[in-house]
Amino acid sequence: MRYVDLNCDMGESFGVYSLGRDAEILSFVTSANIACGFHAGDAGTMRKTVKLALENGVAIGAHPGLQDLIGFGRRRMDISPQEAYDIVVYQIGALYGFVRSEGGTMQHVKAHGELYNMAAVNPSLAEAIAEAVYKVDPALILLGLANSELIKAGEKAGLRTASEVFSDRTYQSNGSLTPRRQPDAMITDDSEAVNQVIRMVQKGKVLSRQNADVHIQADTICIHGDGVHALEFARTIHEALQKAGITVQPIGQTISSKS
């Protein structure tokens, strides 16, 4: 039997607004990456999202990003490994307080946006992030792009890691994601996205934009919650995995099942 986690970035609004589709999407995902205030979110939104996740039995993770509200954490910043360490510790701590205050536990950490992309290829930044996670709580699971420097750094630090794949993104032959600025970066056809996901989980392969197969480990699948059809897409992916005989469960259980 095969197992996989479905994760979604959440809490990426602000307290004066509603949480939008987050509450509904939580019915179809098993892990929630909650924004910690740097690229999006605020104290009230963190609290509300944590409560919603716990009410739905969805595992919780911190989603630290660059301090870039205007650019939604997707603009490249020249930060040092020490700065990366500091901002990750700071943001994990912020969310950790809300999780503990609501009687929950934190499962994982997943960097956001450009911090995630930079750490995927920069060993120094990756090691700084892994060290930050380990020193806050060595029981936390570190998510990272499959085959990336972040996964290597997490394993080196002694953390459990989860290799992440993307349902709605295209890949390059080196295993990296196609940059968002390119017109072919996103997969907008649901059937194409479903086929890519099922193949990644069952075969451990993804077809790159250069028409070459790339070997890939799929422990957790990212579903973006900010798309126009995010709710429908989450439901479609969840149902397709179940139909293919793939058990959908939180990362912690997934890793235990595979060990």
C-alpha positions in Angstrom: 0.0 0.0 0.0 1.2 3.5 -0.8 0.8 6.5 1.5 1.1 10.3 0.9 0.3 13.5 2.7 -1.6 16.4 1.2 -0.4 19.8 2.5 -1.7 23.3 1.8 -0.4 26.8 2.7 -3.0 28.5 4.9 -3.6 31.5 7.0 -2.2 33.8 4.3 -4.8 36.6 4.8 -5.2 39.1 7.6 -7.4 39.3 10.7 -9.9 41.8 9.3 -10.7 39.4 6.4 -12.3 36.0 6.5 -10.2 32.9 6.2 -11.9 32.3 2.8 -11.7 28.8 1.5 -9.3 27.6 4.2 -12.0 26.1 6.3 -13.4 24.1 3.4 -10.1 23.0 2.0 -9.2 21.6 5.4 -11.7 18.8 4.7 -9.4 17.5 1.9 -5.9 18.0 3.2 -4.0 16.3 6.0 -1.3 19.0 6.8 -1.6 22.7 7.0 1.3 25.1 6.6 0.3 28.2 8.5 1.8 31.6 7.7 3.7 33.2 10.6 3.4 36.9 9.8 6.4 37.7 7.7 5.1 37.1 4.1 1.4 36.9 5.2 -0.8 36.4 8.2 -1.0 38.0 11.6 -1.7 37.0 15.2 -5.5 36.8 14.8 -5.3 34.8 11.6 -2.7 32.4 13.1 -5.0 31.8 16.0 -8.1 31.2 13.9 -6.3 28.9 11.4 -4.7 26.8 14.2 -8.2 26.3 15.8 -9.7 25.4 12.4 -6.9 22.9 11.7 -7.3 21.2 15.1 -11.1 21.1 14.7 -10.6 19.3 11.4 -7.9 16.9 12.7 -5.4 18.4 10.3 -1.7 18.3 11.3 -0.1 21.8 11.8 3.2 23.2 10.5 4.9 26.5 10.5 5.3 28.3 7.2 8.1 30.8 7.7 9.0 33.2 4.8 11.0 36.3 4.0 9.9 39.6 5.6 8.1 40.7 2.4 4.4 41.4 2.8 4.2 43.5 -0.4 5.8 40.8 -2.5 4.1 37.9 -0.6 7.6 36.5 0.1 8.2 35.7 -3.5 10.9 38.3 -4.2 14.5 37.3 -3.9 16.4 38.9 -0.9 20.1 38.7 -0.2 20.0 37.3 3.3 22.8 35.6 5.2 22.6 32.1 6.8 22.5 33.8 10.2 19.5 35.9 9.1 17.8 32.9 7.7 18.3 31.1 11.0 17.0 34.0 13.0 13.8 34.6 11.0 12.9 30.9 11.0 13.4 30.5 14.7 11.3 33.7 15.3 8.4 32.5 13.1 8.3 29.0 14.4 8.1 30.4 17.9 5.2 32.7 17.0 3.1 29.9 15.7 4.2 27.4 18.4 2.7 29.7 21.0 -0.7 29.6 19.3 -0.5 25.8 18.8 0.3 25.2 22.4 -2.3 27.6 23.7 -5.0 25.7 21.8 -3.8 22.3 23.1 -2.2 21.1 19.9 1.3 20.0 18.8 3.3 21.2 15.8 4.2 18.5 13.3 6.5 20.2 10.7 8.1 23.3 9.2 7.9 24.3 5.5 9.7 27.4 4.3 7.6 29.7 2.0 8.2 31.1 -1.5 11.6 32.5 -2.3 13.1 31.3 1.0 12.1 27.8 0.1 13.5 28.2 -3.5 16.8 29.7 -2.3 17.3 27.0 0.3 16.6 24.3 -2.3 19.8 25.2 -4.1 21.9 27.0 -1.5 23.6 24.6 1.0 24.4 27.3 3.5 20.9 28.7 3.7 19.5 25.1 3.8 21.8 24.2 6.7 20.8 27.4 8.6 17.1 26.6 8.2 17.6 22.9 9.3 19.6 24.0 12.3 16.9 26.5 13.3 14.2 23.8 13.1 16.4 21.3 15.0 17.2 23.7 17.8 13.6 24.7 18.3 12.4 21.1 18.4 14.3 18.1 16.9 11.0 16.2 16.7 9.7 18.5 14.0 9.7 17.3 10.4 11.4 19.5 7.8 9.6 19.7 4.4 11.7 20.5 1.3 11.6 20.1 -2.4 12.4 16.5 -3.4 16.1 16.0 -4.2 17.0 19.5 -2.8 19.7 20.9 -0.6 17.1 21.4 2.1 16.3 17.7 2.3 20.0 16.9 2.5 20.6 19.6 5.2 17.6 18.3 7.3 19.0 14.7 7.2 22.5 15.9 8.1 21.1 17.8 11.1 19.3 14.7 12.3 15.7 15.8 11.5 13.1 13.7 9.9 12.4 15.0 6.4 9.6 14.9 4.0 10.2 15.3 0.2 7.6 17.5 -1.3 6.2 17.4 -4.8 3.8 19.9 -6.5 0.6 19.0 -8.2 0.2 22.2 -10.2 3.8 23.1 -11.0 6.0 21.9 -13.9 9.5 20.6 -13.5 12.9 21.1 -15.1 15.3 18.2 -15.9 17.4 19.0 -12.9 14.4 18.4 -10.6 13.8 22.1 -9.9 10.4 23.8 -10.4 9.9 25.9 -13.5 10.2 29.5 -12.3 6.8 31.2 -11.8 7.8 34.0 -14.2 7.8 31.6 -17.1 4.5 31.0 -18.9 4.6 27.2 -18.5 5.3 27.2 -14.8 1.8 26.3 -13.7 -0.4 23.4 -14.6 -4.0 24.6 -15.1 -5.6 21.5 -16.4 -6.9 19.3 -13.5 -6.6 16.0 -15.4 -2.9 16.8 -16.2 -2.2 17.7 -12.6 -3.9 14.5 -11.3 -1.9 12.3 -13.7 1.3 14.0 -12.7 0.5 13.4 -9.0 -0.4 9.8 -9.4 2.7 9.0 -11.4 4.9 10.8 -8.9 3.5 8.8 -6.0 3.2 5.4 -7.8 6.3 5.5 -10.1 8.5 8.0 -8.4 8.9 9.9 -11.6 7.9 13.2 -13.1 8.2 14.3 -16.8 10.2 17.5 -17.1 9.5 20.4 -19.6 12.4 19.0 -21.5 10.5 15.7 -21.9 12.9 13.8 -19.7 11.9 11.6 -16.7 13.2 12.8 -13.3 13.3 10.4 -10.4 11.5 12.0 -7.4 10.4 11.0 -3.9 6.9 12.0 -3.1 6.2 12.0 0.7 3.9 15.0 0.6 2.0 16.9 -2.1 1.5 20.6 -2.1 -1.9 22.1 -3.0 -1.9 25.9 -3.3 -4.8 27.3 -1.4 -4.9 30.7 -3.1 -6.0 29.6 -6.6 -9.4 30.4 -8.0 -10.4 26.8 -8.1 -8.4 25.7 -5.0 -11.3 24.0 -3.2 -12.4 22.0 -6.2 -8.8 21.1 -7.0 -8.2 19.9 -3.5 -11.3 17.7 -3.7 -10.3 16.3 -7.1 -6.7 15.4 -6.0 -7.9 13.8 -2.8 -10.5 11.7 -4.6 -8.1 10.7 -7.3 -5.5 9.5 -4.8 -8.1 7.4 -3.0 -9.4 5.9 -6.3 -5.8 4.9 -7.1 -5.6 3.0 -3.8 -3.3 5.6 -2.2 -3.9 6.3 1.5 -3.9 10.0 2.3 -2.6 10.8 5.8 -0.4 13.3 7.7 3.3 13.4 7.1 4.2 12.0 10.5 2.1 8.9 9.8 3.3 8.7 6.2 6.9 8.6 7.3 6.3 6.0 9.9 4.4 3.8 7.4 7.3 3.9 5.0 10.0 3.2 7.6 
